[in-house]
Structure formats: structure tokens, C-alpha cells
Amino acid sequence: MPATFILMYLSSIIITLFNIKSYEFREVLFLLYYINSACNPLIYSFFNVNFRNDIRRIYKYHKHIYLT
């Protein structure tokens, strides 16, 4: 999980350190921020059994509420 974080934010660090003004590079950076946010729930759901169980429990609870 830390590797995903480092990979997604490395471009931001490079832009800051080297003061890069490229519009295209900034667009890629913006896209990486969104990809990172989208990847986090997937990473947690694959690697954390407690997270999966809690999501199932919440889903079952809400499903029961709406059906009654």
C-alpha cells in the first residue's frame, strides 16, 4: 500500500523540487491524484479481511432496514 502512495505522489514531489511548469505534466499529476483515491478502497478491500467483513456487515444491515 505505501508503494501505491509513493508512486502516485512522486510526480508532485518532482514538480515541487524542480519547479516544473509543464501543463501536460500537471494534468497527469491531477489524474494520478484521482487514480490514487480510486485505488485506496480496492487495495483495502483486497488486503484487509476486517475491512471486507465490516463492509459486508454494513451492507446487510442497510439492506435489512430498506426491506422492512
Residue, then its C-alpha position, 0 to 999 in steps of 0.5 A: m500500500p505505501a508503494t501505491f502512495i509513493l508512486m502516485y505522489l512522486s510526480s508532485i514531489i518532482i514538480t515541487l523540487f524542480n519547479i516544473k511548469s509543464y501543463e501536460f505534466r500537471e494534468v497527469l499529476f491531477l489524474l494520478y491524484y484521482i487514480n490514487s483515491a480510486c485505488n485506496p478502497l480496492i487495495y483495502s478491500f483486497f488486503n484487509v479481511n476486517f475491512r471486507n467483513d465490516i463492509r459486508r456487515i454494513y451492507k446487510y444491515h442497510k439492506h435489512i432496514y430498506l426491506t422492512 
